[in-house]
Amino acid sequence: MNKKSLLNKVNVKSPFDGDKSEKLLELLLEEIRYAVLDGSSFEIEGFGKFTKEHREMKTLLYPRKKAEILVPPKDKIIFTPSDEMLKRINNG
């Protein structure tokens, strides 16, 4: 599912018009972005938690050329589903 299909589903189930639903989704995504970029986490109860994780530089072996590759350090956004969400997924 992408953002457009999510907005379509929200518009069907929401009392808001399309513009208000889209603005609400944009604000939610913006707040998630800001929280994660600031180094804190963003948790939605019953859904999951977004956090930033720093990955250090590492060396990998490139088998075709039998050479080592340096992977630069980077930050990744990690999503951890809540226990409730995992139960719902695993139980169908």
C-alpha positions in Angstrom: 0.0 0.0 0.0 1.3 3.4 -0.8 0.3 6.9 0.5 -2.3 7.5 -2.2 -4.2 4.2 -1.6 -4.0 4.8 2.2 -5.6 8.3 1.7 -8.3 6.8 -0.4 -9.2 4.3 2.3 -9.1 7.0 5.0 -11.4 9.2 2.9 -14.0 6.4 2.6 -14.0 5.8 6.3 -13.5 9.4 7.5 -16.0 12.3 8.0 -13.3 14.6 6.7 -13.0 15.7 3.0 -9.9 14.6 1.0 -7.9 17.8 1.7 -8.3 17.5 5.4 -7.4 13.8 5.5 -4.3 14.4 3.4 -3.2 17.3 5.6 -3.8 15.1 8.7 -1.7 12.3 7.3 1.1 14.8 6.3 1.2 16.2 9.8 1.4 12.7 11.3 4.3 11.7 9.0 6.0 15.0 9.7 5.9 14.4 13.5 7.2 10.9 13.1 10.1 12.3 10.9 11.0 15.0 13.4 10.9 12.7 16.4 13.1 10.2 14.8 15.6 12.8 13.4 15.9 14.3 16.9 17.0 11.0 18.2 13.9 10.2 20.2 11.4 7.6 19.3 7.8 7.8 18.1 5.4 5.2 19.4 1.8 4.6 18.4 0.1 2.5 21.0 -1.2 -0.8 19.6 0.8 -0.3 16.3 4.5 0.1 17.0 7.5 2.2 17.6 9.8 4.2 15.2 13.4 4.7 16.3 16.7 5.8 14.8 19.6 3.4 14.9 23.2 4.3 14.1 25.2 1.7 12.1 29.0 1.9 12.4 31.3 1.6 9.4 32.0 -2.0 8.5 34.0 -4.0 6.0 32.4 -6.6 3.7 34.0 -9.1 1.5 33.0 -8.8 -2.2 33.3 -12.4 -3.4 33.5 -11.9 -7.2 36.5 -9.6 -7.0 37.8 -11.1 -3.8 38.1 -7.6 -2.4 36.9 -5.8 0.7 34.4 -3.1 0.6 34.0 -0.3 3.2 30.4 0.4 4.0 30.2 4.0 5.5 28.4 4.7 8.7 24.7 5.6 8.5 21.6 6.1 10.4 18.6 3.8 9.8 15.0 4.1 10.8 13.8 1.0 12.6 10.1 0.1 13.0 9.3 -2.3 15.8 5.7 -3.6 15.8 3.8 -3.7 19.1 3.0 -7.1 20.7 -0.7 -6.4 19.9 0.1 -5.9 16.2 2.3 -9.0 16.1 -0.5 -11.1 17.6 -3.0 -9.7 15.1 -0.6 -10.4 12.2 0.2 -13.9 13.3 -3.4 -14.9 14.1 -4.7 -13.7 10.8 
